[in-house]
Amino acid sequence: MKQLTFPKGFLWGAATAAYQIEGGWRDDGKGESIWDRFTHSPGRIDDGNNGDTACDSYHRMAEDVALMKELGLQSYRYSISWPRVLPEGRGTPNAKGLDYYKRLTDLLLQNGISPMVTLYHWDLPQKLQDIGGWVNRDVTDYFQQFASLLFKELGDKVPYWITLNEPVVTSFAGNWVGEHPPGIRDFSTALAVSHHLLLSHGKALQAYRQMGLKSQIGITICLTPMYPASKKEEDIAATKRSDGYFNRWFLDPVLKGKYPSDMIDWYSRRVVLPEITPADLTLINGKLDFFGLNNYFAGVVSADSSRFPLELAENRMGEYRTEMGWGINPEAFYDLLMRLHKDYPGIRIIITENGVSYRDMINREGKVPDENRIDFLHRYLSSVHRAIQEGVDIRGYHVWTLMDNFEWAHGFSQRFGLAYTDFATQKRIIKSSGYWYKEVIRNNGFASP
C-alpha cells in the first residue's frame, strides 16, 4: 500500500443546493421558484414528490452544521435561494431570508468550515419566469442586482463565491429537453438562455470586482468527456460536436472570450442564434480566481443524421453503472482534468461536485454500509491525485452531496449523500463513505494499492 497525499492546503468539502435541501418553501416570506411551480405540476417528477420539505434544512441548520463538523469538512458549498431573498426576483429584499443565510454563514465560520456560496443553482424566481425568464435579457440585470445584494450583505465573510452552477443544465435540460423547469422544448430558446446565463455571470463578476472584495470568485461548469464510438470519420466529427454542445459552448466564452466557431457555424445553419455582442463576450471573459468543475459521467458518441440539431447519438460510457444509469469512469475524469490543463493554460480548478447514487439501505445495526461509494470516491480521487502529480492545478474537492436529498426530476429516488436521510423522520445517519471521507480529510489523503 502507498499513501496518496494531497498538496498542503487542499480544500476538502461537500456540496448541496438550496431547493434540494432547505424545504420551508413558503416560510418567512419566501417567493415561489420555478422548481416550486414545476414540481407541483403532475407528472413532472419521477416519484411524484416535491421539495416543499426536502431535508428541512431551513429549520435544521444547527443539526446540519454539526453533521459537517462531525465529518471534518473544511468547506461547505451551498446555494442561495434567489426567491427566498428576493421573492419578486427584484425590488425589496426579504429580511428573514437574508438573515437565514447570514446565520448559516456565521455558524459555519464559528465551526471552522469555509463557506462556498453559489448564487444561482437553478431556482429562478417564478415572478421572473413570468416575464420570460432567462430568455429575457433584462433578467441578467436582475441577477447582477441580486448578486450585488449578497456581496454587500455577506462580503468577505465568504471566502469563495460561485456565480452559476451548471448553465448547461439550465439551458438544455430546462429549455430544450424540457425535463427541468420551465419545461420548454425549443433549441433557439435554449441557446438564448445559455448566452444570457453566461452574460449574467459576467455582470455578477463585474459587480464583484467593482465592490473591491478580496475573496475568490468563479463559475461552476459541468463537463462531460466524450469519446467516438468508432474510428469512422463521421463518429469523430459527431464527437467534436457533442463536446461543443456539452463543454466548449460554455468553456470557451468564459475562458477564451469567444464561442467555438464550429458550433456557431453549425447552429447558425439550423436555428436562430441569440444576439451576441463583443461587449457581452468581454464581460463573460472576466478574470476568474478559480474554475469550478462538476463531473458525473462520460459519453460515447456516434453520428445519427436523423437527430436534430446535433445529428448524433450520445450514450453513457462505462461497464459498471450507478443507480442513475451513469458509468463509472475515473480514467475519463483524469482525461478531462488533463484536457483542461492543456486547452486552457493557467486554469486553477476546484472540483465543486463529484459523486454517485446507489441504492443505500440501513442495516439491522442501524448503519449504512456503502462500500461501493467508497470504491467510487477512491477511484476518482486517485485520478485527481494523478492529475495533480502531472501538473494540473487543482485546489479542492467537494463530494456531491452532504446528505441524501431531493434529486431534481428524480425526486427522492436517488441517494448521493455521505449521510443517509430518512425523509419520514429527517434523521441523518452518516454512511460508511462519510466516515471514510472523514479519514481522507484528516490525513489529507488515503492509502492505495
C-alpha positions as a Markdown table, in Angstrom:
| # | Residue | x | y | z |
|---|---|---|---|---|
| 1 | Met | 0.0 | 0.0 | 0.0 |
| 2 | Lys | 1.1 | 3.5 | -0.7 |
| 3 | Gln | -0.2 | 6.8 | 0.7 |
| 4 | Leu | -1.6 | 9.3 | -1.8 |
| 5 | Thr | -1.0 | 12.6 | -0.1 |
| 6 | Phe | -2.6 | 15.8 | -1.5 |
| 7 | Pro | -0.9 | 19.3 | -1.5 |
| 8 | Lys | -0.8 | 21.3 | 1.6 |
| 9 | Gly | -3.9 | 23.5 | 1.9 |
| 10 | Phe | -6.0 | 21.2 | -0.4 |
| 11 | Leu | -9.7 | 22.0 | 0.4 |
| 12 | Trp | -11.9 | 19.1 | 1.3 |
| 13 | Gly | -15.7 | 19.7 | 1.3 |
| 14 | Ala | -19.2 | 18.7 | 0.3 |
| 15 | Ala | -21.9 | 20.4 | -1.7 |
| 16 | Thr | -25.7 | 20.9 | -1.6 |
| 17 | Ala | -28.2 | 23.2 | -3.4 |
| 18 | Ala | -30.9 | 25.2 | -1.7 |
| 19 | Tyr | -34.0 | 23.7 | -3.4 |
| 20 | Gln | -32.8 | 20.2 | -2.8 |
| 21 | Ile | -32.3 | 20.5 | 1.0 |
| 22 | Glu | -34.0 | 23.6 | 2.5 |
| 23 | Gly | -37.7 | 22.9 | 2.4 |
| 24 | Gly | -39.6 | 25.8 | 4.0 |
| 25 | Trp | -40.9 | 26.6 | 0.5 |
| 26 | Arg | -43.4 | 29.3 | 1.7 |
| 27 | Asp | -41.9 | 30.1 | 5.1 |
| 28 | Asp | -40.9 | 33.6 | 6.3 |
| 29 | Gly | -41.8 | 35.4 | 3.1 |
| 30 | Lys | -40.1 | 33.2 | 0.6 |
| 31 | Gly | -41.4 | 33.6 | -3.0 |
| 32 | Glu | -42.2 | 30.9 | -5.5 |
| 33 | Ser | -39.4 | 29.4 | -7.6 |
| 34 | Ile | -39.6 | 27.8 | -11.0 |
| 35 | Trp | -38.9 | 24.5 | -9.2 |
| 36 | Asp | -41.8 | 25.0 | -6.8 |
| 37 | Arg | -44.1 | 25.6 | -9.8 |
| 38 | Phe | -42.6 | 22.7 | -11.8 |
| 39 | Thr | -42.8 | 20.0 | -9.0 |
| 40 | His | -46.4 | 21.0 | -8.2 |
| 41 | Ser | -47.4 | 20.1 | -11.8 |
| 42 | Pro | -48.5 | 16.4 | -12.1 |
| 43 | Gly | -46.2 | 14.1 | -14.0 |
| 44 | Arg | -43.1 | 16.2 | -13.9 |
| 45 | Ile | -41.2 | 14.3 | -11.2 |
| 46 | Asp | -40.3 | 10.6 | -11.4 |
| 47 | Asp | -41.7 | 9.6 | -8.0 |
| 48 | Gly | -44.4 | 12.3 | -7.8 |
| 49 | Asn | -42.7 | 14.2 | -4.9 |
| 50 | Asn | -41.6 | 17.8 | -4.5 |
| 51 | Gly | -39.1 | 19.8 | -2.5 |
| 52 | Asp | -41.6 | 21.5 | -0.2 |
| 53 | Thr | -40.0 | 20.0 | 2.8 |
| 54 | Ala | -36.9 | 18.2 | 1.3 |
| 55 | Cys | -34.4 | 17.7 | 4.1 |
| 56 | Asp | -36.0 | 20.5 | 6.2 |
| 57 | Ser | -32.6 | 22.2 | 6.4 |
| 58 | Tyr | -34.2 | 25.6 | 6.7 |
| 59 | His | -35.3 | 24.6 | 10.2 |
| 60 | Arg | -32.3 | 22.2 | 10.9 |
| 61 | Met | -29.4 | 24.5 | 10.3 |
| 62 | Ala | -27.6 | 23.8 | 13.6 |
| 63 | Glu | -28.0 | 20.0 | 13.2 |
| 64 | Asp | -26.7 | 20.0 | 9.6 |
| 65 | Val | -23.6 | 22.2 | 10.5 |
| 66 | Ala | -23.0 | 19.7 | 13.4 |
| 67 | Leu | -23.1 | 16.9 | 10.8 |
| 68 | Met | -20.5 | 18.8 | 8.7 |
| 69 | Lys | -18.3 | 19.3 | 11.7 |
| 70 | Glu | -18.5 | 15.5 | 12.6 |
| 71 | Leu | -17.4 | 14.7 | 9.0 |
| 72 | Gly | -14.5 | 17.1 | 9.4 |
| 73 | Leu | -15.5 | 19.2 | 6.4 |
| 74 | Gln | -13.2 | 22.1 | 5.7 |
| 75 | Ser | -15.5 | 23.6 | 3.1 |
| 76 | Tyr | -19.3 | 23.6 | 2.6 |
| 77 | Arg | -20.7 | 24.6 | -0.8 |
| 78 | Tyr | -24.3 | 25.8 | -0.6 |
| 79 | Ser | -26.5 | 27.9 | -2.7 |
| 80 | Ile | -28.7 | 30.9 | -2.1 |
| 81 | Ser | -32.4 | 30.6 | -2.9 |
| 82 | Trp | -33.0 | 33.8 | -5.0 |
| 83 | Pro | -36.8 | 33.8 | -4.3 |
| 84 | Arg | -36.1 | 33.4 | -0.5 |
| 85 | Val | -34.0 | 36.6 | -0.6 |
| 86 | Leu | -36.0 | 38.5 | -3.3 |
| 87 | Pro | -39.5 | 37.0 | -3.5 |
| 88 | Glu | -40.2 | 39.0 | -6.7 |
| 89 | Gly | -36.8 | 38.4 | -8.1 |
| 90 | Arg | -36.1 | 42.1 | -7.8 |
| 91 | Gly | -37.1 | 45.0 | -5.6 |
| 92 | Thr | -37.3 | 44.9 | -1.8 |
| 93 | Pro | -35.2 | 42.1 | -0.1 |
| 94 | Asn | -36.8 | 39.7 | 2.3 |
| 95 | Ala | -35.1 | 40.4 | 5.6 |
| 96 | Lys | -35.8 | 37.0 | 7.1 |
| 97 | Gly | -34.5 | 35.2 | 4.0 |
| 98 | Leu | -31.2 | 37.2 | 4.2 |
| 99 | Asp | -31.0 | 36.5 | 7.9 |
| 100 | Tyr | -31.1 | 32.8 | 7.3 |
| 101 | Tyr | -28.0 | 32.9 | 5.0 |
| 102 | Lys | -26.2 | 35.3 | 7.4 |
| 103 | Arg | -26.8 | 32.9 | 10.3 |
| 104 | Leu | -25.7 | 29.9 | 8.3 |
| 105 | Thr | -22.5 | 31.7 | 7.1 |
| 106 | Asp | -21.7 | 32.8 | 10.6 |
| 107 | Leu | -22.3 | 29.3 | 12.1 |
| 108 | Leu | -20.0 | 27.7 | 9.5 |
| 109 | Leu | -17.2 | 30.1 | 10.3 |
| 110 | Gln | -17.7 | 29.5 | 14.0 |
| 111 | Asn | -17.2 | 25.8 | 13.4 |
| 112 | Gly | -14.1 | 26.3 | 11.2 |
| 113 | Ile | -15.8 | 25.5 | 7.9 |
| 114 | Ser | -15.2 | 27.7 | 4.9 |
| 115 | Pro | -18.4 | 28.9 | 3.2 |
| 116 | Met | -18.5 | 28.4 | -0.6 |
| 117 | Val | -21.6 | 30.2 | -1.8 |
| 118 | Thr | -23.3 | 29.5 | -5.2 |
| 119 | Leu | -25.5 | 32.4 | -6.2 |
| 120 | Tyr | -27.6 | 30.5 | -8.7 |
| 121 | His | -28.3 | 26.8 | -8.5 |
| 122 | Trp | -31.4 | 26.7 | -10.9 |
| 123 | Asp | -34.2 | 28.1 | -8.7 |
| 124 | Leu | -35.2 | 31.2 | -10.6 |
| 125 | Pro | -38.0 | 33.2 | -9.0 |
| 126 | Gln | -41.2 | 32.3 | -10.8 |
| 127 | Lys | -42.0 | 36.1 | -11.0 |
| 128 | Leu | -39.1 | 36.4 | -13.4 |
| 129 | Gln | -40.1 | 33.4 | -15.4 |
| 130 | Asp | -43.5 | 35.1 | -15.8 |
| 131 | Ile | -41.7 | 37.9 | -17.8 |
| 132 | Gly | -39.8 | 35.4 | -19.9 |
| 133 | Gly | -37.1 | 34.0 | -17.5 |
| 134 | Trp | -33.6 | 33.7 | -18.9 |
| 135 | Val | -34.8 | 34.4 | -22.4 |
| 136 | Asn | -35.5 | 37.9 | -21.3 |
| 137 | Arg | -32.1 | 39.8 | -21.4 |
| 138 | Asp | -33.3 | 42.1 | -18.6 |
| 139 | Val | -33.1 | 39.1 | -16.2 |
| 140 | Thr | -29.3 | 39.4 | -16.5 |
| 141 | Asp | -29.5 | 42.8 | -14.8 |
| 142 | Tyr | -31.8 | 41.5 | -12.1 |
| 143 | Phe | -29.2 | 38.8 | -11.4 |
| 144 | Gln | -26.5 | 41.4 | -11.1 |
| 145 | Gln | -28.6 | 43.2 | -8.6 |
| 146 | Phe | -29.3 | 40.0 | -6.7 |
| 147 | Ala | -25.5 | 39.2 | -6.7 |
| 148 | Ser | -24.6 | 42.7 | -5.6 |
| 149 | Leu | -27.0 | 42.4 | -2.6 |
| 150 | Leu | -25.4 | 39.2 | -1.5 |
| 151 | Phe | -21.9 | 40.6 | -1.9 |
| 152 | Lys | -22.9 | 43.6 | 0.2 |
| 153 | Glu | -24.6 | 41.5 | 2.9 |
| 154 | Leu | -22.1 | 38.7 | 3.2 |
| 155 | Gly | -19.0 | 40.3 | 1.8 |
| 156 | Asp | -15.6 | 39.0 | 2.7 |
| 157 | Lys | -17.1 | 36.6 | 5.2 |
| 158 | Val | -17.5 | 34.2 | 2.3 |
| 159 | Pro | -14.0 | 33.2 | 1.0 |
| 160 | Tyr | -15.4 | 31.5 | -2.2 |
| 161 | Trp | -18.2 | 32.8 | -4.4 |
| 162 | Ile | -19.6 | 30.9 | -7.4 |
| 163 | Thr | -21.8 | 32.8 | -9.8 |
| 164 | Leu | -23.7 | 30.0 | -11.6 |
| 165 | Asn | -24.0 | 26.2 | -11.3 |
| 166 | Glu | -24.0 | 24.2 | -14.5 |
| 167 | Pro | -25.5 | 26.5 | -17.1 |
| 168 | Val | -25.6 | 23.6 | -19.5 |
| 169 | Val | -28.4 | 22.1 | -17.4 |
| 170 | Thr | -30.5 | 25.2 | -17.1 |
| 171 | Ser | -30.1 | 25.9 | -20.8 |
| 172 | Phe | -30.7 | 22.5 | -22.4 |
| 173 | Ala | -32.4 | 20.3 | -19.7 |
| 174 | Gly | -34.8 | 23.2 | -19.0 |
| 175 | Asn | -35.4 | 24.7 | -22.4 |
| 176 | Trp | -34.6 | 22.0 | -25.0 |
| 177 | Val | -35.1 | 18.6 | -23.4 |
| 178 | Gly | -37.8 | 20.0 | -21.1 |
| 179 | Glu | -37.2 | 17.7 | -18.2 |
| 180 | His | -36.4 | 20.6 | -15.9 |
| 181 | Pro | -38.3 | 23.9 | -15.5 |
| 182 | Pro | -39.5 | 25.8 | -17.2 |
| 183 | Gly | -40.1 | 22.7 | -19.4 |
| 184 | Ile | -39.7 | 24.4 | -22.7 |
| 185 | Arg | -38.6 | 22.4 | -25.8 |
| 186 | Asp | -37.1 | 24.8 | -28.3 |
| 187 | Phe | -33.5 | 24.8 | -29.2 |
| 188 | Ser | -33.2 | 28.5 | -30.2 |
| 189 | Thr | -34.7 | 29.4 | -26.8 |
| 190 | Ala | -32.1 | 27.1 | -25.1 |
| 191 | Leu | -29.3 | 28.9 | -26.9 |
| 192 | Ala | -30.6 | 32.3 | -25.9 |
| 193 | Val | -30.8 | 31.1 | -22.3 |
| 194 | Ser | -27.3 | 29.8 | -22.4 |
| 195 | His | -25.9 | 33.2 | -23.6 |
| 196 | His | -27.9 | 35.2 | -21.0 |
| 197 | Leu | -26.8 | 32.9 | -18.2 |
| 198 | Leu | -23.2 | 33.5 | -19.2 |
| 199 | Leu | -23.8 | 37.2 | -19.5 |
| 200 | Ser | -25.3 | 37.2 | -16.0 |
| 201 | His | -22.2 | 35.5 | -14.8 |
| 202 | Gly | -20.1 | 38.3 | -16.4 |
| 203 | Lys | -22.3 | 41.0 | -14.9 |
| 204 | Ala | -22.0 | 39.5 | -11.4 |
| 205 | Leu | -18.3 | 39.2 | -11.8 |
| 206 | Gln | -18.1 | 42.9 | -12.8 |
| 207 | Ala | -20.1 | 43.9 | -9.8 |
| 208 | Tyr | -17.9 | 41.8 | -7.5 |
| 209 | Arg | -14.7 | 43.5 | -8.9 |
| 210 | Gln | -16.2 | 46.9 | -8.7 |
| 211 | Met | -17.0 | 46.4 | -5.0 |
| 212 | Gly | -13.3 | 45.6 | -4.3 |
| 213 | Leu | -14.0 | 42.4 | -2.3 |
| 214 | Lys | -10.9 | 40.3 | -1.5 |
| 215 | Ser | -12.3 | 36.7 | -1.6 |
| 216 | Gln | -12.2 | 34.4 | -4.6 |
| 217 | Ile | -14.9 | 34.2 | -7.3 |
| 218 | Gly | -15.5 | 31.7 | -10.1 |
| 219 | Ile | -18.2 | 29.8 | -12.0 |
| 220 | Thr | -19.1 | 26.1 | -11.9 |
| 221 | Ile | -19.5 | 24.2 | -15.2 |
| 222 | Cys | -20.4 | 20.6 | -15.5 |
| 223 | Leu | -18.2 | 18.9 | -18.1 |
| 224 | Thr | -18.6 | 15.5 | -19.8 |
| 225 | Pro | -15.7 | 13.8 | -21.6 |
| 226 | Met | -16.7 | 12.5 | -25.0 |
| 227 | Tyr | -15.3 | 9.6 | -27.0 |
| 228 | Pro | -16.2 | 8.4 | -30.5 |
| 229 | Ala | -18.0 | 5.1 | -30.8 |
| 230 | Ser | -15.6 | 4.1 | -33.7 |
| 231 | Lys | -12.8 | 5.4 | -35.8 |
| 232 | Lys | -15.2 | 6.4 | -38.5 |
| 233 | Glu | -14.8 | 10.0 | -39.7 |
| 234 | Glu | -18.5 | 10.7 | -39.1 |
| 235 | Asp | -18.3 | 9.5 | -35.5 |
| 236 | Ile | -15.2 | 11.5 | -34.8 |
| 237 | Ala | -16.9 | 14.6 | -36.2 |
| 238 | Ala | -20.0 | 13.9 | -34.2 |
| 239 | Thr | -17.9 | 13.6 | -31.0 |
| 240 | Lys | -16.5 | 17.1 | -31.6 |
| 241 | Arg | -20.0 | 18.5 | -32.0 |
| 242 | Ser | -21.1 | 16.7 | -28.8 |
| 243 | Asp | -18.1 | 18.2 | -27.0 |
| 244 | Gly | -19.0 | 21.6 | -28.4 |
| 245 | Tyr | -22.6 | 21.3 | -27.1 |
| 246 | Phe | -21.8 | 20.0 | -23.7 |
| 247 | Asn | -18.5 | 21.6 | -23.0 |
| 248 | Arg | -16.9 | 24.1 | -25.3 |
| 249 | Trp | -20.1 | 26.2 | -25.7 |
| 250 | Phe | -19.7 | 27.2 | -22.0 |
| 251 | Leu | -15.9 | 26.8 | -21.5 |
| 252 | Asp | -14.7 | 29.0 | -24.4 |
| 253 | Pro | -16.7 | 32.2 | -23.8 |
| 254 | Val | -15.7 | 32.1 | -20.1 |
| 255 | Leu | -12.1 | 31.2 | -20.6 |
| 256 | Lys | -11.3 | 32.4 | -24.1 |
| 257 | Gly | -13.8 | 35.2 | -24.7 |
| 258 | Lys | -15.4 | 33.6 | -27.7 |
| 259 | Tyr | -17.9 | 30.9 | -28.6 |
| 260 | Pro | -16.5 | 28.0 | -30.6 |
| 261 | Ser | -16.6 | 28.9 | -34.3 |
| 262 | Asp | -17.5 | 25.3 | -35.4 |
| 263 | Met | -20.6 | 25.4 | -33.2 |
| 264 | Ile | -21.6 | 28.9 | -34.2 |
| 265 | Asp | -21.4 | 27.7 | -37.8 |
| 266 | Trp | -23.4 | 24.5 | -37.1 |
| 267 | Tyr | -26.1 | 26.2 | -35.1 |
| 268 | Ser | -26.5 | 29.2 | -37.5 |
| 269 | Arg | -27.4 | 26.9 | -40.3 |
| 270 | Arg | -30.2 | 25.2 | -38.3 |
| 271 | Val | -31.6 | 27.6 | -35.7 |
| 272 | Val | -31.8 | 31.3 | -34.7 |
| 273 | Leu | -28.8 | 32.4 | -32.7 |
| 274 | Pro | -29.1 | 34.8 | -29.8 |
| 275 | Glu | -27.7 | 38.3 | -30.2 |
| 276 | Ile | -24.0 | 38.1 | -29.0 |
| 277 | Thr | -22.1 | 41.4 | -28.9 |
| 278 | Pro | -18.3 | 42.0 | -28.3 |
| 279 | Ala | -19.2 | 43.8 | -25.1 |
| 280 | Asp | -21.1 | 40.7 | -23.9 |
| 281 | Leu | -18.0 | 38.5 | -24.5 |
| 282 | Thr | -15.8 | 40.9 | -22.7 |
| 283 | Leu | -18.0 | 40.7 | -19.6 |
| 284 | Ile | -18.3 | 36.9 | -19.8 |
| 285 | Asn | -14.5 | 36.6 | -20.2 |
| 286 | Gly | -13.8 | 38.5 | -16.9 |
| 287 | Lys | -10.9 | 37.3 | -14.7 |
| 288 | Leu | -11.7 | 34.2 | -12.6 |
| 289 | Asp | -10.0 | 33.3 | -9.4 |
| 290 | Phe | -10.9 | 29.7 | -9.8 |
| 291 | Phe | -12.8 | 27.4 | -12.1 |
| 292 | Gly | -15.5 | 25.1 | -10.5 |
| 293 | Leu | -15.6 | 21.7 | -12.2 |
| 294 | Asn | -18.5 | 19.2 | -11.9 |
| 295 | Asn | -18.3 | 15.8 | -13.4 |
| 296 | Tyr | -20.6 | 12.7 | -13.2 |
| 297 | Phe | -20.2 | 10.6 | -16.4 |
| 298 | Ala | -18.6 | 10.3 | -19.8 |
| 299 | Gly | -20.2 | 9.8 | -23.2 |
| 300 | Val | -19.8 | 7.6 | -26.3 |
| 301 | Val | -20.8 | 9.3 | -29.5 |
| 302 | Ser | -21.9 | 8.1 | -32.9 |
| 303 | Ala | -23.3 | 10.0 | -35.9 |
| 304 | Asp | -27.0 | 9.9 | -36.5 |
| 305 | Ser | -28.4 | 12.3 | -39.1 |
| 306 | Ser | -32.0 | 11.8 | -38.0 |
| 307 | Arg | -31.4 | 13.6 | -34.7 |
| 308 | Phe | -31.9 | 17.4 | -34.7 |
| 309 | Pro | -29.9 | 19.6 | -34.2 |
| 310 | Leu | -26.6 | 17.8 | -33.5 |
| 311 | Glu | -27.1 | 14.8 | -35.7 |
| 312 | Leu | -25.6 | 12.4 | -33.2 |
| 313 | Ala | -26.4 | 9.8 | -30.5 |
| 314 | Glu | -24.7 | 10.0 | -27.2 |
| 315 | Asn | -24.7 | 7.1 | -24.7 |
| 316 | Arg | -23.3 | 6.8 | -21.2 |
| 317 | Met | -19.9 | 5.2 | -21.1 |
| 318 | Gly | -18.8 | 2.5 | -18.6 |
| 319 | Glu | -19.1 | -1.1 | -17.8 |
| 320 | Tyr | -20.3 | -0.6 | -14.2 |
| 321 | Arg | -23.4 | 1.5 | -13.7 |
| 322 | Thr | -24.7 | 3.7 | -10.9 |
| 323 | Glu | -28.3 | 3.8 | -9.7 |
| 324 | Met | -28.7 | 6.7 | -12.2 |
| 325 | Gly | -27.5 | 4.5 | -15.0 |
| 326 | Trp | -24.3 | 6.5 | -15.3 |
| 327 | Gly | -21.0 | 4.8 | -15.9 |
| 328 | Ile | -18.1 | 4.8 | -13.5 |
| 329 | Asn | -15.2 | 6.3 | -15.4 |
| 330 | Pro | -12.3 | 7.5 | -13.3 |
| 331 | Glu | -9.9 | 7.3 | -16.3 |
| 332 | Ala | -12.2 | 9.7 | -18.2 |
| 333 | Phe | -12.1 | 12.1 | -15.2 |
| 334 | Tyr | -8.3 | 12.0 | -15.4 |
| 335 | Asp | -8.5 | 12.7 | -19.2 |
| 336 | Leu | -10.8 | 15.6 | -18.5 |
| 337 | Leu | -8.5 | 17.2 | -15.9 |
| 338 | Met | -5.6 | 16.9 | -18.3 |
| 339 | Arg | -7.6 | 18.3 | -21.2 |
| 340 | Leu | -8.5 | 21.4 | -19.2 |
| 341 | His | -4.8 | 21.9 | -18.2 |
| 342 | Lys | -3.7 | 21.6 | -21.8 |
| 343 | Asp | -6.5 | 23.5 | -23.6 |
| 344 | Tyr | -6.9 | 26.3 | -21.0 |
| 345 | Pro | -3.4 | 27.1 | -19.7 |
| 346 | Gly | -3.2 | 28.6 | -16.2 |
| 347 | Ile | -6.6 | 27.2 | -15.2 |
| 348 | Arg | -7.0 | 26.8 | -11.4 |
| 349 | Ile | -9.6 | 24.1 | -10.6 |
| 350 | Ile | -11.7 | 23.5 | -7.6 |
| 351 | Ile | -13.8 | 20.3 | -8.1 |
| 352 | Thr | -17.2 | 21.5 | -6.8 |
| 353 | Glu | -19.2 | 18.4 | -7.4 |
| 354 | Asn | -18.4 | 14.7 | -7.9 |
| 355 | Gly | -20.4 | 11.8 | -6.5 |
| 356 | Val | -22.5 | 8.8 | -7.1 |
| 357 | Ser | -26.0 | 7.5 | -6.4 |
| 358 | Tyr | -26.5 | 3.9 | -5.1 |
| 359 | Arg | -29.5 | 2.1 | -3.5 |
| 360 | Asp | -28.3 | 2.6 | 0.1 |
| 361 | Met | -30.0 | 0.8 | 2.9 |
| 362 | Ile | -29.9 | 0.9 | 6.7 |
| 363 | Asn | -28.8 | -2.5 | 8.0 |
| 364 | Arg | -30.0 | -4.3 | 11.2 |
| 365 | Glu | -27.4 | -2.5 | 13.2 |
| 366 | Gly | -28.7 | 0.9 | 12.1 |
| 367 | Lys | -25.7 | 1.6 | 9.9 |
| 368 | Val | -25.4 | 2.3 | 6.2 |
| 369 | Pro | -22.6 | 0.3 | 4.7 |
| 370 | Asp | -21.9 | 1.7 | 1.2 |
| 371 | Glu | -18.6 | 0.1 | 0.2 |
| 372 | Asn | -19.5 | 0.8 | -3.5 |
| 373 | Arg | -19.5 | 4.6 | -2.9 |
| 374 | Ile | -16.1 | 4.3 | -1.0 |
| 375 | Asp | -14.8 | 2.5 | -4.1 |
| 376 | Phe | -16.1 | 5.2 | -6.4 |
| 377 | Leu | -14.5 | 8.0 | -4.3 |
| 378 | His | -11.2 | 6.1 | -4.0 |
| 379 | Arg | -11.1 | 5.7 | -7.8 |
| 380 | Tyr | -12.0 | 9.3 | -8.7 |
| 381 | Leu | -9.7 | 10.8 | -6.0 |
| 382 | Ser | -6.9 | 8.6 | -7.3 |
| 383 | Ser | -7.4 | 10.3 | -10.7 |
| 384 | Val | -7.4 | 13.7 | -9.1 |
| 385 | His | -4.1 | 12.9 | -7.3 |
| 386 | Arg | -2.6 | 11.6 | -10.5 |
| 387 | Ala | -3.5 | 14.7 | -12.4 |
| 388 | Ile | -2.0 | 16.9 | -9.7 |
| 389 | Gln | 1.2 | 14.9 | -9.8 |
| 390 | Glu | 1.3 | 15.6 | -13.6 |
| 391 | Gly | 1.0 | 19.4 | -13.1 |
| 392 | Val | -2.8 | 20.2 | -13.1 |
| 393 | Asp | -3.6 | 23.0 | -10.6 |
| 394 | Ile | -6.4 | 21.5 | -8.5 |
| 395 | Arg | -7.1 | 23.3 | -5.2 |
| 396 | Gly | -10.0 | 21.3 | -3.7 |
| 397 | Tyr | -12.7 | 18.6 | -4.0 |
| 398 | His | -16.3 | 18.6 | -2.9 |
| 399 | Val | -18.4 | 15.4 | -2.7 |
| 400 | Trp | -21.9 | 15.6 | -4.1 |
| 401 | Thr | -23.6 | 15.5 | -1.7 |
| 402 | Leu | -23.6 | 16.1 | 2.1 |
| 403 | Met | -26.8 | 14.1 | 2.6 |
| 404 | Asp | -29.5 | 12.4 | 0.5 |
| 405 | Asn | -31.9 | 15.0 | -0.7 |
| 406 | Phe | -34.4 | 15.9 | -3.4 |
| 407 | Glu | -32.7 | 14.9 | -6.6 |
| 408 | Trp | -34.5 | 17.3 | -9.0 |
| 409 | Ala | -36.6 | 15.4 | -11.6 |
| 410 | His | -35.8 | 12.1 | -9.9 |
| 411 | Gly | -37.4 | 13.2 | -6.6 |
| 412 | Phe | -36.3 | 11.1 | -3.6 |
| 413 | Ser | -35.5 | 8.0 | -5.7 |
| 414 | Gln | -31.7 | 8.7 | -5.8 |
| 415 | Arg | -29.3 | 8.8 | -2.9 |
| 416 | Phe | -26.0 | 10.6 | -3.4 |
| 417 | Gly | -25.2 | 11.6 | 0.2 |
| 418 | Leu | -22.4 | 11.0 | 2.6 |
| 419 | Ala | -25.2 | 10.8 | 5.2 |
| 420 | Tyr | -28.4 | 8.9 | 4.8 |
| 421 | Thr | -31.6 | 10.9 | 5.1 |
| 422 | Asp | -34.7 | 9.2 | 6.5 |
| 423 | Phe | -37.2 | 11.5 | 4.8 |
| 424 | Ala | -40.1 | 10.4 | 7.1 |
| 425 | Thr | -38.2 | 11.4 | 10.3 |
| 426 | Gln | -35.5 | 13.7 | 8.9 |
| 427 | Lys | -32.9 | 11.6 | 10.8 |
| 428 | Arg | -29.4 | 11.8 | 9.3 |
| 429 | Ile | -27.1 | 8.7 | 9.5 |
| 430 | Ile | -23.5 | 9.0 | 8.4 |
| 431 | Lys | -22.7 | 6.3 | 5.9 |
| 432 | Ser | -19.6 | 4.2 | 5.8 |
| 433 | Ser | -18.4 | 6.5 | 3.0 |
| 434 | Gly | -18.9 | 9.5 | 5.2 |
| 435 | Tyr | -16.5 | 8.0 | 7.8 |
| 436 | Trp | -14.1 | 7.0 | 5.1 |
| 437 | Tyr | -14.1 | 10.6 | 3.7 |
| 438 | Lys | -13.6 | 11.9 | 7.2 |
| 439 | Glu | -10.3 | 10.0 | 7.4 |
| 440 | Val | -9.3 | 11.2 | 4.0 |
| 441 | Ile | -9.7 | 14.8 | 5.2 |
| 442 | Arg | -7.9 | 14.1 | 8.5 |
| 443 | Asn | -4.9 | 12.6 | 6.7 |
| 444 | Asn | -5.1 | 14.8 | 3.6 |
| 445 | Gly | -5.0 | 11.7 | 1.6 |
| 446 | Phe | -5.6 | 7.9 | 1.7 |
| 447 | Ala | -3.9 | 4.6 | 1.3 |
| 448 | Ser | -4.0 | 3.0 | -2.2 |
| 449 | Pro | -2.8 | -0.4 | -3.5 |
